[in-house]
Amino acid sequence: MQATIAAKPRTKLFEHVSPYVSRISHLIVNSYLIEDPASQRWVLIDAGLKTSTSHIIHAAEERFGADARPEAIILTHGHFDHVGALAGLIERWKVPVYAHRLEMPYLTGRAKYPPPDPTVGGGMMAVMSRFFTRGPISITGHVRALPDNGDVPGLMPNWRWLATPGHSPGHISLYDAHEGLLVAGDAFVTTKQGSATAVLMQRQHVNGPPAYFTPDWRSARDSVRELATLEPEIAATGHGIPMRGEVLKRQLQTLAKNFERSAMPRRGRYVRRPAVTDEHGVISVPPPVPDPLPKVAAVVFGVVALSAFGLLIRSSDRKRRAVRSRSASANQRALTTR
């Protein structure tokens, strides 16, 4: 039985990052469509939120045509906001999903991710992280380990996947050396993801990985430093608006150089000791640090914060649709008067 797909909205559902890479925004997180121009095959990078299924399918069809289907779905990692629509997409498209082998326990129902750390500070998203799910999901039978040689299934050899652990044990990024285009996942992001205001306003600046879900800060630092050596022309990240050019290079180099001061929180569960993981899942985690927000207050605050955040999302979404509608009307009027 096919997944029920909502009626296609009239607004544009993706934006071009480059001629062959398109961004699908789910407001707080991104997915990407990457086309191989030689074969006209394409892949989906990450699967957004649980509510993203129809959005992704319609965006793919708007980009590639009716009944478009990817060669594969590639996951940068398996956190809830990157795998939410997987079940519906697998049911619809019946294509394989690829991830790093160290992500397999969290994608096959065998292990939960290390607990999030709401004590890292940085804003409402960090506080709310105590309520975020850490899995696992189970797509056993559909998920496969990425090939060890760095090839990206469904894409030309100029695309390579790179191990960039830290934010998750098997986190990867993807890089097209011909175009200098980096799909970084959450190895670094272009908004301050811990702040709900920054997320909703999409304030653009290179930042470290979302702190509340990063269990290994030293690996995260090393991954950022490795990516900075690529000097990418364009960075398309899991959160925030893609960045390019000298501003991107300068901010990424600054982040790599000052990672401990600018990205690592001053306090938190994983600041001094990382979670220890292997191919079977989590081996050990450090004890939680004292939480300045009492448990009862946290629940009350969380309910209020989640409700407020939901209202902000709906309000922001309405404003985006209104802006797009006005833009489309203006374009239509311009065409009519020509």
N, C-alpha and C positions, 0 to 999 in steps of 0.2 A: 504494500500500500504506500503510495507516494505521500511525502510530507505536504501538508496544506500550505500553499504559498499565498500570502496576502496580495491584493491587487497592486499593480505596479504604480508607484507615485509618479507625478509629472515632472518633478524636479530632477536635475542631473545627479546621478548617484555616485560618481567618481570624479577624480580630477587627475590630470596627467602630471606625473613627476618628471618623466622623460617621454620620448616617443613610444617607448615599449614598456614603461612602468607606470601603473596607475594606483592611486591611493583611494581606498574606501574608508571614510571616517565614520566610526560609531560613536562619535562625540568624545568619549574619554579614551578610546583606543583605536588603532588603525589595523586594517588588513591591506594587502597589496596584490595586484594582478601583474604578473610579469610574463611578457610575450617573447617567444623566440621568433624573430622576424623571418628567419630562413625557412622554418617549417610551419610557421603560424600556429604552433602549439603554445599553450600557456599554462601557468601554474598559479595557484592561490597561496599566498604567504599569510598564515595565521587566520583564525576563524572567529575572532571577535567575541561578542557576548551571546548569551542564550537567545536574545531577541533579534539577533543579527541575520538569521537564516534567509529570510525574504530579501532583505537589503542586499546581501552578498549575491544571491542568485540573480536578482534584477540588475544589479550593477554589472555583473559578468555578461548578461545578455545585452545590456545597453552597449557594452564595450565590444563584444565579440559576435553578437548576433543571437537570434532565437535558439533556445535549447543548447547554448554553449556549455561545454563541459571541459574542465581542466584535465591535463595529464596526471596531475597529482596535487595534493595539498601538502605544503611544507610548513612545519611548525618551528618557529624560533625557540619555543619552549612551551610547556603545558600548563601555565597558570590559567586560572578560570576565565580571565578576560581575553585570552588568546585561543581558547578551545571551545567557547560556549556554543557555537553553531555547528560543531562537528557532526553531531548525530543526524541533524536534518540534512546537512550537505552530503554526508555519506549515503544516506537513504536516497537522496535525489540523484546524485551523480555516480555513485558506485565506483569511486576511484580510490587508489591507495593514499595513505597518509604517511609521511616520512618525518622522523625526528631523530635526534641523537640517541644513541643506545642508553646513555645515562638518564634520559627522560622516560624510558620505557616503564619503570615501576609505577609512575604516576599516570600513565596512559593505558595501563592494562589492569587497573584495579588492585595492584599489589601493595601500594604504599601511598601515604599522604606526604605532601611537601612539609618541610620544617614549618613550625608555626610562624605566622607573621609577627612583626614586632611593632606594636602600637606606641611604644615608648620612645621612638626615634625622633619625634617632633616633626615640625615642618608644616602642619596644617590639618585640616579636617579629614582629608583622605587617610592620613596616617592614623588618626584616632579611630576612624571607622574600620580600619583594616582588621581589628580584632573580630569583626563579624564576617570577614571575607572567607569563602570556602577555600580549602587547600586540597580539595580532591579526596581521593583520586577519581578519575573517570575510567571507563573501560571501553576501549575500541579494539580489543583483542580480535585478531583476524583481519583487521583493516590497517593496522599500523605496522610499519617496517622501519628498521634502522637505516639511517643514511649510509651510503657507501663510504668506506674508510678513506678512499682516495680523494675525497673532496668534491666529487661530481655532484651536481644538483639534478635529480631525475626530472626529465621533461625540458631541460634547458641546454643551450649550447655550452661548450667547454669554457667559454670566457666567464661564465658564472661559476663561482666556487663557494662552498660553505666553509666557514671558519669556526672552530671551537672558541667560544667566548664565555666561559663559565663564570659564576659569581652570583648573578641574579638568580640563577637556578643551576643545578648540577650539570645539565647537558645543554645549556643555552648555546645557540649558534647565531651567527650573523652570515649574511650573504653578500658577495662582492663581485661586481662586474669590472674587471680591470680595464677593459676597453673604454668604458664610459666614465670610470672613476666613481661608480654609483654603489653606495653601501646601504644595504637594508640591515639596520643594526639591531632590530628587535628592541629589547630593553637593556642592552649592554650599556647604552647611554640613551637619553631621550632629549627632546627639544622643548620641554616644558617642565615646570617644577611640579612633578606628579603628586607630591605629598600635599599640595595645596589645592583645595577644591576650586578656589577662585581662579588660580592660575590655569587649572585644567579647563574650566568653562570659558575663560577669556582667551585660551590658547596663546598665552604670552610666550613668545619665541626666544629661547635661549638654550644653549647646550648645558645639560645637567647630567649628573650621574644617574645610575639606575634607581627606580623607585625604592626608597630606603626601607619602607615597611615590609617589603617582600624579598629583601636581599640577605641571604644567610651566610655569605662568605665574602667579606669585604676585600680581602687581599687578592683573591682571584678576580673579583670585579675590577679592582685597580689595574691588575696586570692585563686584563682584557681591554680596558679602555686605552691603555698605553700601546698595546699591539694595534688596535684600530687606528690610533692617531698616526702611527708610522705609515699608514696607507695614504694619508693626505687626500681623502676623498673629495671629489668635486661636488657630490650631492650625498646627503645622508637622509634616508627615509627611516624613521624610527617608529617604535611601537606606540609611543605616545607623543603628541605634539605635531606641529606642521613641519614638513621636510625643509631642510636648510641647504644652502649651496654657496659655493664660491669662497672668497677670502674670509668672510665673516665666520663661516662654518669652520674652516681650517684653523683660524686664530682661536676661536672659542674651544675647539676640541683639543688643541695643543695646550691651552691654558688648563683645561680640566685634567688632562693627563699629568701635567707638571704639578698641579696643586690638588690632586685627588683627595688626599687625606684631610686637607683643610676645607675644601669646598664641597666634597661629595659625601664623605663619611660622616655620620652623625657623631656628636660628641659623646652620647651615651646610647646604650641599647644592648639588647641581648647578644648580638653577634659581633659587636665592635671589637672585642678583645679575643674572642674565640669563635671560630666558625662552626656551623653544623657540619658533621662528618657524614658523608654519603658514599654509596658505591652503586654497582649495577643492580643491587637488590632493593635499594631505597635508603632510608635514613638509618644510620648506625647510632649516632648520638647527637644531642643538641645541648648547648650550655643552659644552665638554669635561667629562668626569667629574671630580669632585673626589677626592682620595685617600681610599681606602676603609680605615677602621681595621681591618676584618676581612679578613685575607689570603684570597686566592682559594680555596686548598685548605681552609682552616678554614671558609670560607663554605659550601662544598659540604657538608662534614661536618655543620656546624651546621644547614644547611638541611634535610638529610635527617632529622636528629634532630628538629628543630623541627616539620617538616611531619608526621612520625609522631606526635609528642606532641600537636600541634594536632588531628590527626584523632581521636586517642583522647579528647581533651577534648570535641570536638564530639559524638562518639558518647555519651559519658557524660552530657553536658548534655542531649542529645536524649532519652536514656532517662529522665532525671530529669523532663524536661518532660512526657513521655508518662505517667509515673507520677502526677505531680501532676494532670494532666488527667483521668486515669482515676479517681483518688480523688475529684476534684471531681464528675465525672459520676455516680459511685456515690452520693455524698452527696446530690446533687440528686434522684436516682431514689428514694432512701430517703425523702427529704423529701416527694416527691410521693405515695409509697405510703402514708405515714402520715397524709396529709390526709383 
